[in-house]
């Protein structure tokens, strides 16, 4: 563990920003999102924030599948164990959107994904003095439209609770535990497991077959005509 930690620290020690949004657009986005009321679009794991005890992480993936920090061999570094699952439709308030400027990165704890954009959230139902939750945005964001699209993928303006409640009881229970089950719909699978790394589309006669890949292909779901038929 100490060797992995040291390697990760060395790798992040000379971090450069992985976000390329022009400063004027970044400033506009920060003003736009500050204070916005949103809802979680999918189920999230709430975990520790790597080496930073002043924050919590909202992760769409299981801690062992998240690739915000990696070891030299490419294996993902877990931020810490899942402490609970936050349900789709949970109300949140955007505290701030923070871009990784040189100054910001120098202020962030070293052993964190400090070269990416962070969305700080106040999650409904958490104690007043609790650390803020952070949603870490993907690398490579280039302009305000990409940032807005990325945030909208995870934080909805409208509550998805009606969609969640339309599922059968076994499917709804699975979503609330971030589990996938056979016969759940594509919408339910997305709410439970989050967004796949890639999808493959095929036809089996008149049947549309989709394969959703997660965790570098180590986990996948096969859907036939929009419903989960197989899990691996």
C-alpha positions as CSV (number, residue, x, y, z in Angstrom):
1,X,0.0,0.0,0.0
2,X,2.8,2.4,0.9
3,X,4.5,1.7,-2.5
4,X,1.2,2.4,-4.4
5,X,0.6,5.6,-2.4
6,X,4.1,6.8,-3.1
7,X,3.8,6.0,-6.8
8,X,0.5,7.9,-7.0
9,X,2.0,10.9,-5.2
10,X,4.9,11.0,-7.5
11,X,2.7,10.7,-10.6
12,X,0.5,13.6,-9.4
13,X,3.3,15.8,-8.0
14,X,3.8,17.5,-11.4
15,X,0.2,17.6,-12.4
16,X,-1.0,19.9,-15.2
17,X,-4.6,20.9,-15.8
18,X,-6.6,18.4,-17.8
19,X,-9.3,21.0,-18.5
20,X,-9.0,23.5,-21.3
21,X,-11.9,25.8,-20.9
22,X,-11.0,29.5,-21.6
23,X,-10.8,31.7,-18.5
24,X,-13.7,33.9,-19.5
25,X,-16.0,30.9,-20.1
26,X,-14.9,29.4,-16.8
27,X,-15.8,32.5,-14.9
28,X,-19.2,32.6,-16.6
29,X,-19.8,29.0,-15.7
30,X,-18.9,29.6,-12.1
31,X,-21.4,32.4,-11.8
32,X,-24.1,30.4,-13.6
33,X,-23.9,27.3,-11.5
34,X,-23.3,28.7,-8.1
35,X,-26.4,28.2,-5.9
36,X,-28.3,26.1,-8.5
37,X,-30.7,23.6,-7.2
38,X,-30.5,20.2,-9.0
39,X,-31.3,16.5,-8.5
40,X,-29.0,13.5,-8.8
41,X,-29.9,11.9,-12.1
42,X,-28.4,8.4,-11.2
43,X,-27.4,6.6,-8.0
44,X,-24.1,7.6,-6.6
45,X,-21.6,6.0,-4.2
46,X,-20.6,8.4,-1.4
47,X,-17.0,7.7,-0.5
48,X,-14.0,9.3,1.2
49,X,-12.1,11.8,-1.1
50,X,-8.8,10.0,-1.5
51,X,-6.4,11.7,0.9
52,X,-8.5,14.7,1.7
53,X,-10.6,14.4,4.8
54,X,-12.3,17.8,4.3
55,X,-14.4,16.5,1.3
56,X,-16.5,13.5,0.3
57,X,-16.6,12.1,-3.2
58,X,-19.8,11.4,-5.3
59,X,-18.8,8.5,-7.5
60,X,-21.0,7.1,-10.3
61,X,-18.9,3.9,-10.2
62,X,-17.9,1.5,-7.5
63,X,-14.7,2.7,-5.8
64,X,-12.6,0.0,-7.3
65,X,-13.8,0.8,-10.8
66,X,-13.1,4.6,-10.6
67,X,-10.1,5.8,-12.6
68,X,-9.6,9.3,-11.3
69,X,-6.2,8.2,-10.0
70,X,-4.2,5.1,-11.1
71,X,-1.1,3.1,-10.2
72,X,1.9,2.9,-12.6
73,X,0.5,-0.4,-13.9
74,X,-2.8,1.4,-14.8
75,X,-4.9,-0.2,-12.1
76,X,-7.4,2.2,-10.5
77,X,-6.8,3.6,-7.0
78,X,-9.8,3.4,-4.8
79,X,-10.9,6.7,-3.1
80,X,-12.0,4.6,-0.1
81,X,-14.9,2.3,0.6
82,X,-18.5,3.2,-0.3
83,X,-20.1,4.6,2.8
84,X,-23.6,4.8,1.4
85,X,-25.6,5.1,-1.9
86,X,-27.4,8.3,-2.7
87,X,-30.6,7.7,-4.6
88,X,-31.6,9.2,-8.0
89,X,-33.7,12.2,-7.3
90,X,-31.8,13.3,-4.2
91,X,-31.9,17.2,-4.1
92,X,-28.5,18.9,-4.2
93,X,-27.4,22.5,-4.3
94,X,-24.3,23.6,-6.2
95,X,-21.9,25.4,-3.8
96,X,-19.3,26.2,-6.5
97,X,-17.7,25.0,-9.7
98,X,-13.9,25.0,-9.4
99,X,-11.5,24.8,-12.3
100,X,-7.9,23.5,-11.9
101,X,-5.9,26.7,-12.3
102,X,-2.3,26.6,-11.2
103,X,-3.2,28.3,-8.0
104,X,-6.2,26.0,-7.3
105,X,-4.1,22.9,-7.9
106,X,-1.4,24.1,-5.6
107,X,-4.1,24.5,-2.9
108,X,-5.6,21.1,-3.4
109,X,-4.4,18.0,-1.4
110,X,-1.7,16.3,-3.4
111,X,-3.2,12.8,-3.4
112,X,-6.4,13.8,-5.2
113,X,-7.6,14.3,-8.8
114,X,-6.5,17.9,-8.5
115,X,-6.0,18.4,-12.3
116,X,-9.7,18.1,-13.0
117,X,-12.8,20.3,-12.5
118,X,-14.7,19.8,-9.3
119,X,-18.4,20.6,-8.6
120,X,-19.0,21.1,-4.8
121,X,-22.4,20.0,-3.7
122,X,-24.6,20.4,-0.6
123,X,-26.6,17.2,-0.5
124,X,-30.0,17.2,1.1
125,X,-30.3,15.3,4.3
126,X,-26.6,15.5,5.4
127,X,-25.7,17.2,8.7
128,X,-25.1,21.0,8.5
129,X,-21.4,20.7,9.4
130,X,-20.6,17.7,7.1
131,X,-17.9,18.1,4.5
132,X,-19.1,19.1,1.0
133,X,-19.5,16.4,-1.6
134,X,-17.5,16.7,-4.8
135,X,-18.5,15.5,-8.2
136,X,-15.3,15.3,-10.3
137,X,-15.8,16.0,-14.0
138,X,-14.1,14.1,-16.8
139,X,-10.8,15.2,-18.3
140,X,-10.5,17.0,-21.6
141,X,-13.3,19.5,-21.2
142,X,-12.7,22.3,-23.8
143,X,-15.6,24.8,-23.6
144,X,-18.6,25.9,-21.7
145,X,-21.0,23.7,-23.7
146,X,-19.0,20.6,-22.8
147,X,-19.0,21.5,-19.2
148,X,-22.7,22.1,-19.1
149,X,-23.4,18.8,-20.9
150,X,-21.1,16.9,-18.5
151,X,-22.9,18.4,-15.4
152,X,-26.3,17.8,-16.9
153,X,-25.4,14.1,-17.3
154,X,-25.2,13.7,-13.5
155,X,-27.3,16.6,-12.1
156,X,-30.8,17.0,-13.5
157,X,-32.9,20.1,-13.4
158,X,-36.0,18.0,-13.0
159,X,-36.4,15.2,-10.4
160,X,-36.1,11.7,-11.9
161,X,-38.1,10.3,-9.0
162,X,-41.2,9.6,-11.2
163,X,-39.1,7.5,-13.5
164,X,-37.6,5.6,-10.5
165,X,-41.0,5.0,-9.0
166,X,-42.3,3.6,-12.3
167,X,-40.0,0.6,-12.0
168,X,-41.1,-2.6,-10.3
169,X,-40.3,-3.0,-6.7
170,X,-37.3,-5.4,-7.3
171,X,-35.9,-3.1,-9.9
172,X,-36.3,0.0,-7.8
173,X,-34.6,-1.8,-4.9
174,X,-31.7,-2.8,-7.1
175,X,-31.2,0.8,-8.3
176,X,-31.2,2.1,-4.8
177,X,-28.4,-0.4,-4.0
178,X,-26.5,0.3,-7.3
179,X,-27.2,-3.2,-8.5
180,X,-28.2,-4.5,-11.9
181,X,-30.7,-7.2,-12.3
182,X,-32.1,-9.2,-15.3
183,X,-35.2,-7.7,-16.9
184,X,-34.5,-4.1,-15.8
185,X,-34.8,-1.5,-18.5
186,X,-32.0,0.5,-20.0
187,X,-33.1,3.5,-18.0
188,X,-33.0,1.5,-14.8
189,X,-29.6,0.1,-15.7
190,X,-28.2,3.6,-16.3
191,X,-29.6,4.8,-13.0
192,X,-28.0,1.8,-11.2
193,X,-24.6,1.3,-12.8
194,X,-24.1,4.7,-14.3
195,X,-23.0,5.4,-17.8
196,X,-21.0,2.7,-19.6
197,X,-17.6,3.3,-21.0
198,X,-18.8,2.1,-24.4
199,X,-21.7,0.4,-26.1
200,X,-21.8,-2.2,-28.8
201,X,-24.9,-2.6,-31.0
202,X,-25.9,-5.7,-33.0
203,X,-29.0,-7.3,-34.5
204,X,-30.0,-10.9,-33.7
205,X,-32.7,-11.3,-36.3
206,X,-35.2,-8.7,-35.5
207,X,-33.9,-8.3,-32.0
208,X,-31.8,-5.3,-31.1
209,X,-28.9,-6.4,-28.9
210,X,-26.8,-3.9,-26.9
211,X,-23.7,-4.7,-24.8
212,X,-22.8,-2.1,-22.2
213,X,-19.1,-2.2,-21.0
214,X,-17.9,-1.1,-17.6
215,X,-14.7,-1.3,-15.6
216,X,-12.4,-1.7,-18.7
217,X,-14.7,-4.5,-19.9
218,X,-14.5,-6.5,-16.7
219,X,-18.2,-5.9,-16.1
220,X,-20.9,-5.8,-18.8
221,X,-24.6,-6.0,-19.4
222,X,-26.3,-7.4,-22.5
223,X,-29.7,-5.9,-23.3
224,X,-32.2,-7.3,-25.8
225,X,-34.8,-4.9,-27.0
226,X,-34.0,-2.5,-24.2
227,X,-34.1,-4.9,-21.3
228,X,-31.2,-6.5,-19.5
229,X,-30.9,-10.2,-20.5
230,X,-27.5,-11.1,-19.2
231,X,-25.0,-9.7,-16.7
232,X,-21.3,-10.7,-16.6
